[in-house]
């Protein structure tokens, strides 16, 4: 695998999780069937949900199992809009409050709601660290009868932690539902649904070393019922589809292991991240670290490199066996500037030089040394290649 520093894209599945997954795959029976085989699978599924709920700080009944973070986010946002219209009439105006620094799963869902459902999107500005401005949020909520507020717990690109407790308080006082995208934060910072006091929260298994295709939307028991995104059998509260028992068992195993690692090794992870930042800055002094230095994910290091295309840096590092991310969108082979950095106020040229290193609990000091040893040469090669704009 080389040096893997893209844990925020997906985390490798640990051996103990793979073993739990394979064992669970041997189970027979649909957990919605009433015969003995089905009920045995239902018991296994419910046990896994209880294990997940203990770590997420919620009740098992509040967990709606999904195919991942994207479906969970879409269910929360579209479900809130459709439920609002079902209660008040199809022509009732709807408004969702968010920021332009969200994950594309949120931004693209909001774009669809705006174009297809006529939903107004009220944009809250973020500061130079991609942190949502709660004063502006309070003003917007005072002026808009909003349907829902949605934001990240931690920015998936630059790693900045959001003031979610304050966001939840301001929203509750305005009588507005709150959804949190906790996909990037889960396993790196404490995430307790009941303590946060929000309406809904999205998480994904593969970000914590579980299988791809498994996730959850946590929906408060006190929340109004959201309209379903997927229909066809009513297997769950607000979602249809045969439940993936083995996937949920693996999710529970991965989450338990990740929570143990978080409690025991967060300081070590943060120290490795800071070592990487210090050494890269010494090797290439002109790089700029993006995101909050004081309140960010412990394994996240996001930089911009003047005069370089992030995609070129990524490609050159990959040639050395080092896997990282730009955090930017790339459509039809055309590199684009990071929308998060643009929301933070960076000009496009600077935003296109982005590179995200996301470390995991299995990252070693030798991995850091490997990156530092090749980075100056990689930057020099990228500068010689120039920018896509020709500058």
C-alpha positions in Angstrom: 0.0 0.0 0.0 3.0 2.3 0.4 2.5 5.3 2.6 -1.2 5.8 2.9 -2.2 9.3 4.2 -5.7 9.5 2.9 -7.7 8.2 5.9 -10.3 10.9 5.5 -11.2 9.5 2.1 -11.5 5.9 3.5 -9.8 3.9 6.2 -8.3 0.5 5.7 -10.3 -2.3 7.3 -8.3 -3.8 10.3 -7.9 -7.5 10.4 -10.2 -8.0 13.5 -13.0 -6.1 11.6 -12.5 -8.2 8.5 -12.8 -11.4 10.6 -16.0 -10.1 12.2 -17.3 -9.2 8.8 -16.5 -12.6 7.3 -18.0 -14.5 10.2 -21.2 -12.5 9.9 -21.5 -13.1 6.2 -22.0 -16.8 7.1 -25.3 -16.0 8.7 -28.4 -17.1 6.9 -31.8 -15.4 6.9 -33.4 -12.0 6.2 -33.6 -10.1 9.4 -37.2 -9.0 8.5 -38.4 -12.7 8.2 -40.4 -14.2 11.0 -38.9 -17.7 10.8 -36.1 -18.8 13.2 -33.3 -18.1 10.8 -34.6 -14.6 10.1 -35.0 -13.9 13.8 -31.5 -15.1 14.6 -30.3 -12.5 12.1 -32.5 -9.9 13.6 -31.0 -10.6 17.0 -27.5 -10.2 15.6 -28.5 -7.0 13.8 -30.0 -5.5 17.0 -27.0 -6.3 19.0 -24.8 -4.5 16.5 -27.1 -1.5 16.6 -26.9 -1.4 20.4 -23.1 -1.4 20.2 -23.1 1.4 17.6 -25.6 3.4 19.7 -23.5 3.2 22.8 -20.6 4.9 21.0 -22.8 7.5 19.1 -24.6 8.5 22.3 -28.0 7.7 21.0 -30.8 5.0 21.4 -30.8 2.1 19.0 -34.3 3.0 17.8 -32.8 6.4 16.7 -30.4 4.7 14.2 -31.7 4.4 10.6 -29.2 2.2 8.7 -28.3 3.5 5.3 -25.8 2.8 2.5 -23.4 5.5 3.8 -23.0 9.2 4.5 -24.3 10.4 1.2 -27.6 8.7 1.6 -27.9 9.7 5.2 -27.3 13.4 4.3 -29.8 13.2 1.4 -32.4 11.6 3.6 -32.1 14.3 6.3 -32.2 17.2 3.9 -34.8 16.0 1.4 -36.8 14.3 4.1 -37.1 17.5 6.1 -38.2 19.5 3.0 -40.8 16.9 2.0 -42.1 16.6 5.5 -42.5 20.3 5.8 -44.4 20.4 2.5 -46.6 17.4 3.5 -47.6 19.2 6.7 -48.1 22.7 5.3 -49.0 22.1 1.6 -46.9 21.4 -1.5 -46.5 25.1 -2.2 -45.3 26.0 1.3 -41.9 27.7 1.0 -38.9 25.9 2.4 -35.5 27.1 3.5 -32.3 25.2 4.4 -29.5 27.1 6.1 -25.9 25.9 5.4 -22.5 27.1 4.3 -20.6 26.9 1.1 -17.8 24.9 2.8 -19.9 21.7 3.2 -19.1 18.3 1.7 -20.5 17.8 -1.9 -23.0 15.3 -0.5 -24.7 18.3 1.2 -24.0 20.9 -1.5 -25.3 18.8 -4.4 -28.4 17.8 -2.4 -29.0 21.4 -1.7 -28.6 22.3 -5.4 -31.1 19.6 -6.3 -33.6 20.9 -3.7 -33.2 24.4 -5.0 -33.7 23.5 -8.6 -36.3 20.8 -8.2 -38.3 21.7 -5.1 -37.8 25.5 -5.1 -36.1 25.4 -1.7 -34.3 28.6 -0.7 -30.7 28.0 0.4 -29.6 30.6 3.0 -25.8 30.7 3.0 -24.0 31.4 6.3 -20.5 32.7 5.7 -17.4 31.0 7.1 -14.2 32.6 8.3 -10.7 32.1 7.0 -10.5 28.7 8.7 -13.8 27.4 7.2 -15.5 27.9 10.6 -19.2 28.8 10.4 -20.1 32.3 11.7 -22.6 31.8 14.4 -23.5 35.5 14.7 -24.5 35.4 11.0 -26.5 32.2 11.6 -28.4 33.9 14.4 -29.3 36.8 12.1 -30.3 34.5 9.2 -32.6 32.4 11.5 -34.2 35.6 12.8 -35.1 36.6 9.3 -36.0 33.2 7.7 -38.6 30.7 8.9 -36.1 27.9 8.2 -36.8 24.2 7.6 -33.4 22.9 8.7 -29.9 24.0 9.5 -27.2 21.6 8.3 -23.4 21.8 8.9 -20.3 19.7 9.4 -18.9 18.6 12.8 -15.5 18.9 11.2 -14.6 20.2 7.8 -13.6 17.2 5.7 -11.0 19.2 3.7 -9.2 21.5 6.1 -10.1 19.7 9.3 -11.5 22.7 11.3 -14.0 21.8 14.0 -17.2 23.6 14.0 -18.9 25.2 17.0 -21.7 22.7 16.9 -22.9 23.2 20.5 -23.4 26.9 19.7 -25.0 26.1 16.3 -27.4 23.7 18.0 -28.3 26.2 20.7 -29.0 29.1 18.3 -31.1 26.8 16.1 -33.1 25.4 18.9 -33.9 28.8 20.2 -35.2 29.7 16.7 -37.2 26.5 16.6 -35.3 25.0 13.7 -34.2 21.4 13.1 -30.5 20.8 13.0 -28.6 18.1 11.0 -24.9 17.4 11.5 -22.6 15.8 9.0 -20.3 13.8 11.4 -18.8 11.6 8.7 -15.3 13.2 8.8 -15.3 13.7 12.6 -16.4 10.2 13.7 -13.5 8.3 15.3 -11.3 11.3 15.7 -13.2 13.5 18.2 -16.0 12.7 20.7 -19.4 12.6 18.9 -22.3 12.2 21.4 -25.7 12.7 19.7 -27.7 13.1 22.9 -25.3 15.7 24.3 -25.2 17.7 21.1 -29.0 18.1 21.3 -29.6 18.1 17.5 -32.2 16.6 15.4 -30.2 14.3 13.1 -26.6 13.2 12.4 -25.0 11.4 9.5 -22.1 8.9 9.9 -20.4 6.3 7.6 -18.7 3.0 8.3 -15.8 3.1 5.8 -14.4 6.2 7.3 -13.7 4.3 10.6 -12.4 1.1 9.0 -15.8 -0.6 8.3 -17.2 -1.7 5.0 -18.1 0.6 2.1 -21.9 0.8 1.6 -22.9 1.0 5.3 -23.8 4.1 7.2 -26.5 5.6 9.5 -28.7 8.5 10.0 -29.3 9.1 13.7 -32.8 10.7 14.0 -33.9 11.9 17.4 -37.0 10.2 18.9 -38.4 13.7 19.6 -37.9 14.8 15.9 -40.8 15.1 13.5 -40.8 12.1 11.1 -38.9 12.9 7.9 -40.4 11.8 4.6 -38.6 8.7 3.3 -36.1 8.9 0.5 -36.4 5.1 -0.3 -39.7 3.2 -0.3 -40.5 -0.4 -0.7 -41.0 -2.4 2.5 -40.8 -0.2 5.6 -38.0 -2.3 7.1 -37.0 0.7 9.1 -38.4 3.9 10.5 -38.3 6.1 7.4 -36.3 3.8 5.1 -37.0 0.6 3.1 -34.6 -2.1 1.9 -33.3 -5.4 3.1 -30.9 -4.8 6.0 -27.2 -5.7 5.6 -26.6 -7.6 8.8 -23.0 -8.5 8.1 -22.2 -4.9 7.2 -23.7 -3.5 10.4 -21.8 -6.1 12.5 -18.6 -4.9 10.8 -19.6 -1.3 11.4 -20.0 -2.0 15.1 -16.7 -3.8 15.3 -14.9 -1.0 13.4 -16.5 1.7 15.5 -15.6 0.0 18.8 -12.0 -0.4 17.7 -11.8 3.1 16.5 -13.2 4.5 19.7 -10.5 2.6 21.7 -7.8 4.0 19.4 -9.3 7.5 19.7 -9.2 7.4 23.5 -5.7 5.9 23.7 -3.8 7.4 20.7 -5.3 10.8 19.8 -2.3 12.6 21.3 0.1 10.5 19.4 -1.8 11.1 16.1 -1.8 14.8 16.8 2.0 14.8 17.5 2.7 13.0 14.2 0.6 15.5 12.4 2.4 18.4 14.0 5.7 16.8 13.2 4.8 16.5 9.5 3.6 20.2 9.5 6.9 21.4 11.1 9.1 19.4 8.8 7.3 20.2 5.6 7.3 23.9 6.6 11.1 23.7 7.2 11.7 22.0 3.9 9.4 24.3 1.8 8.9 27.5 3.9 6.4 29.0 1.5 3.7 26.4 2.1 0.6 27.7 3.9 -1.3 25.6 6.4 -5.1 25.9 6.0 -7.7 25.5 8.7 -7.7 26.1 12.4 -4.4 25.4 14.1 -6.0 25.1 17.5 -9.3 23.3 16.9 -9.0 20.7 14.1 -9.1 17.0 13.5 -5.9 15.4 15.1 -4.8 13.7 11.9 -5.6 16.4 9.4 -2.9 18.6 7.7 -4.1 20.7 4.8 -1.7 23.0 2.9 -1.5 25.1 -0.2 1.7 25.2 -2.2 2.2 28.5 -4.2 2.9 28.0 -7.9 1.8 24.3 -7.9 -1.3 22.4 -9.0 -2.6 20.2 -6.3 -3.3 17.4 -8.8 0.3 17.5 -10.0 1.6 17.3 -6.5 -0.7 14.3 -5.8 0.5 12.5 -9.0 4.2 13.1 -8.2 3.8 11.9 -4.6 1.9 8.8 -5.8 4.9 8.0 -8.0 6.9 7.7 -4.7 4.2 5.4 -3.2 2.6 8.2 -1.1 -1.1 8.5 -1.3 -2.7 11.8 -0.3 -5.6 13.9 -1.6 -6.2 17.3 -3.0 -9.7 17.7 -1.5 -10.8 19.3 -4.8 -13.4 18.3 -7.3 -12.2 17.1 -10.7 -14.7 16.8 -13.5 -14.0 15.5 -17.0 -10.2 15.6 -16.3 -10.2 19.4 -15.6 -8.8 20.3 -12.2 -10.9 22.8 -10.2 -10.1 24.8 -7.2 -11.3 23.6 -3.8 -14.7 25.0 -3.1 -13.9 25.0 0.6 -10.8 27.2 0.1 -12.8 29.5 -2.1 -15.5 29.8 0.6 -12.7 30.7 3.0 -11.8 33.6 0.7 -8.8 32.3 -1.2 -8.3 33.4 -4.8 -8.7 30.5 -7.3 -5.0 30.3 -8.1 -4.1 29.7 -4.5 -7.0 27.3 -3.9 -5.8 25.1 -6.8 -2.5 24.4 -5.0 -4.2 22.4 -2.2 -3.0 19.1 -0.7 -4.5 17.2 2.2 -2.6 14.8 4.3 -4.9 12.8 6.5 -3.1 10.5 9.0 -4.6 7.5 10.8 -3.9 5.7 14.0 -1.7 3.3 12.2 0.5 6.0 10.6 4.1 5.6 11.7 7.0 8.1 12.2 8.6 6.3 9.2 5.7 7.3 7.1 6.3 10.9 8.0 10.0 10.6 7.2 9.1 9.2 3.8 7.0 12.1 2.9 9.4 14.7 4.1 12.3 13.1 2.2 10.7 13.5 -1.2 8.5 16.6 -0.7 11.0 19.3 -1.7 11.8 17.5 -4.9 8.1 16.9 -5.7 7.4 20.6 -5.2 10.2 21.6 -7.5 9.0 19.2 -10.2 5.4 20.5 -9.8 6.6 24.1 -10.2 8.4 23.2 -13.4 5.2 21.7 -14.7 3.4 25.0 -14.0 -0.3 25.8 -13.5 -3.1 24.7 -15.7 -3.9 28.3 -16.4 -0.5 28.8 -17.9 0.8 31.0 -15.1 
